[in-house]
């Protein structure tokens, strides 16, 4: 989910701690294109680490001075001649973090997170072979990963952090896209390639930024005994400095049986509503109004029916029109 490894992230966090507050805030504005408004210094540092494509890209920033990199390396016991140029200091820092990563991998047998899968940090009881998953945590981690990856494809935010593509979806994934702006329409897409391309076009060509609301009102998660996990999330839609409206989305996730703790997207119901189409006085902080028990009812036929029937059930449960997958307070 992140473009930085754990040693790189922690190293950059310590390195950024050597900068002045004004430099941290200015660096945050540059990296996030002013789309993130941090509340304080630590919030700004978190945003810098999340939105940096790589450690090298971060260290090459003009606001990350040569002296700061040198002081950080010295504090870690990496002795380098004081006259070393910045680009060489960056290589020394990368080499140091790479060594730390190798040491960590030797100590930790668990797999490293990659952009192609979502790996949960769950402890498993030795006497119980069935993994106990915290589905609320899964939903939060999935949404952080999905929206950070998708939004990073927006050309206004700099180079993409990780590769977006069909590898994140099951090959027969379905997308139901409902939008109500100047016009109203519902379009269905099927197949990993076309679904990934349609979602990509929202941020890469239409320059949208989807900001999920991950508090208790904006995120709902549930699971079926058959292995399907459903994540419902609401949020706001932005372009540049303008808030255009809200979005509401349901994801159906299924665990990949061939890779441990890896989930892929089976279906998506996405609804986008423009601000002009919202009722007067409607709050701009969208919320999921149904409970996890309502989500569980969506897949009580999954054993006997395919995904088509599940999606059909989702559409009927809400309004009977097929237009709504999520509702908003």
N, C-alpha and C positions, 0 to 999 in steps of 0.2 A: 504493500500500500504506500510505502514511503520510498522516495528516491535515495535516501541515505541509509546505510547499514547502522546497526546499533552503535558500534564504536564511533562511526563518523558522526552520528547524531549527538552522542554524548560529548564527543570531542569538540564539535562545533558549538554546542551549548556552553561549554567552559570558555571557549575562545571568544564567543560573543559577549560573555560576561566581562571581558576586558574593555569593551567599548563603552563610550559615554551614552547617556540616555538619548540625547539628541541624535546620535549616530545610529542607535538601534531603531528609533522611530522612523528615521529617514530611509534606512535600509529596508524596513518592513514595507513602507510606501512604495519603494522601487520594485521590490520583488513581487508584491501582490497587486501592483498597478492601482494602488489606493482603494481596492475593492474590500479590503479588510481594515476595520477600524479597531485596533487593539485598545483594551481598557487600561493596561499598564505595561511596564517593561517586560515582565515575564510572558504576558499574553503576546507581545510583539515578537519575542524570541521564539515562542511556539509557532507562530505564523511563518516566520522566516524559515524555520526548519521544515515545516510541512510543505511550503510552496517552492522550496529550492529543488531544482531538478537533480542536482548532484552536489557532493561536497566541493568538487573542483570549481563548479560554476559559482558556488557561494563565495569561496575564497578569492576568486578572481575579481569580485566586486571592488570598485574603487574605494568604497567606504570601509572595506576590510583591509586595513593598512598592513604593510610589510612588518612593521615593528610589533603589531599585535600577534601575527603568526609566529614571529620569532620568540616573543615572550611566552606564548602558549607552549611551544615545543620545549623551551628551556624548563618550564614548570613540570613537564612530563619526563625530564631527564634526557631529552634528545639534544645532544651537544652539537652545535653547528657553528661555523665561523660567523662572526657578527656581520661581515660584509656580504653574506649570501643574498642573492637577488630574490625577489618575491616569487618568481615562477619556480625557482629551485626549492624555496621554502614550502611551497604548495606540494611539490612532489615528495618532500620529506614527510609532510603531514599525512599525505595519502598512504605512503609506505608504512608509517607508524600505525595508522588505523587498520591497514590490511593485516599487519602482524597481530594486532589485538583481536581482529575478527577470527583469524586462524586459531588463536589460543582459546577463544570462546567456543568455537565449533568443536575443538577437542574436548572441552569440558562438558559441552551440552550436546547429546546425541540427537536431539530433536531437529527436524528439518527447518531450514531458514525460510522465511516468508518471501514469496515472489509475486510479481504482478499478475501471474496467471492463475493464482489460487488464493483462497482465504484460509489461513491456518489459525486455529484457535489455540490459545494457551490454556489447556484444560488438564487437570490432574486426574488420573484414572486409578481407581482402587484395584489392587492386584487381584483381589478375590472376585471382582466383577468385571467381566470381559466387555460389558456394554458401556459405552462412553456416555456419561451424563453431561449433556450440553446445556449451558445456560443460554436459552434462546433469546432472551432480552439482550444479553451481551453479544450474541451472534448478530442480532439485528443492528446493534450500534456499530460493531466493527465492520459489518458489511456496508452499511450506509456511509461510514467514514471513507472506506476504501473506494466504493463505487463512485461517489460524487466527487471526491478529490481527483480520481483518475479521469472521470469524464470532463470535469471542469478544466483540468490541466490541458485539454486538447484545444481550448479557446486560444486562438492566436494572439489575443490581446494580453495574455498572461505569460507570454514567453514560450520557449520550447516545451513540448509535452514532457511530463515527468516519466511516464512509462508508456509502453505500447498498448494502444487500444485495438481491439479486434475481436473476431468471432471466437477466439479461444476461451473467452470468459462465459460462453453460453453453450447449452446443449444444442446439438445440430438441428433439432426440430423446434427450437424456441419460438414462442409466439409473442407478438407485441400488439396490443390493442391501444391505439392512440386517439384520444378524444381531446379536441381543443375547441375553445369558444373565445374568440377574439373579435375581429371585425366580421368573421364568418364562423360557422359552426360545422364541425365534421367529425366523423368517426372512421378511422382507417385501420385495417388489420394487416399485419406483416407476419411472415413465417419464414424461418430459416436463420441460422446464426449469422450468415454474411449480410443479409438485407436488414436484419434487426440491428446489428452493430453499426451498419452504415447510417441507418435512419437516426439512431440516437446520436451518433457522431456529428451529423449535420446540424443538430440543434445548437451545438456549441461552436463547431468549427466554421460553419457557413452562416448561421443565424446569430452567432455571437451571444448566445444566452448563457447565463450563469445560474445554476440551480442550487439554492441554499436550503438544505433540509432543516427542519425543526425537530431536534432529537430529544426534546424533553418528554415527559410522560404523556402529554397531550398530542404530540406530533408523531410519535412512533409507537406502533403496536406490533407485537410478534406472537406467533402461535405455531404449533407443530401438530402433525398428524402421526398416528402410530405407524404409518407406512413409510415415513422418511421425508415427506414434503414439509418444508418450513416456509411459512408465509410471513412476509414483512410488509407492513403498511406504513407509509411515511408521507408527511405533508411538509410543504415548504413554500418559499417565495421564489419568483423568477425575476432575474435582473438582466439588464444590458447596460454595461458601463456603470454610470452612477444613477441610473433610473430603475425603479422597481416597477415591473410591468404587470405583475399579478401574482397568482398562486399556482402551485402544482400539487397534485395528490397522486400517489403511486403505490401499486401493490406489486411486490416481487414474489415469485414462487421459486424456491431454491431446493435443489436435490443434491445430496452428498454424492460425490464421485466415489465409486467402490474401489477404484484402482489406486487412488492416492489418499493417504491418511489425512483426515480433517480438512478435506477440500470440497468446496461447494460450487456448483455452477447454476446459472440462471435458466429456469425452465419456461417461465412466462412472465410477462410484464403487462400490467394495465396502467397506463399513464394518462392523466387528465391535466390539461393546462387551461386556466381561465384568466383572461385578461382583466385588468383592473376596471375597465369600462363596463365589463359584463357582471361585475360583482354588485350585489344589492347594496343600496345606500346604507352607510353605517356599519358595514361588515368589517370585522377586525382583520388586520393584515397579518396576523399571526395564526396561520391555519392549524387546525387540529383534527386528528382522527377521532370521530365520534363513536365508532363501534368498539367493542371490547374484544380481547383475544378469543373469548368464547364464540363470538360471531364469526371470527376468522376460521375457527375450528369447524364450524358448520359447513364451510365452503367445500371441504374435501371429504365428506362422509361417504362419497361414492367412488373415491379414487381407486379402491381395490378392483371394482368391477368396470370402471369406465376410464378412458384415456384422458389426456389433458384437455381435449376438446370439451368433454362433459364438465370438467372442473371449471373451465373458463365460462362455460354457459351458465353454470350454477352461480358463479360470481356476479355475472351481469344481472341475473334475475333477482338475486337476493336484495339488491340495493333499491332499484327504482322500477324494475320491470321494463325499462326502456333500452337497456344495454349500454347506456351512455355513462353511467357512473360506476366507478369501482370504489372510490373513497368519498366520504362526506366530510363536510367542514362545519364547525360550530358557527 
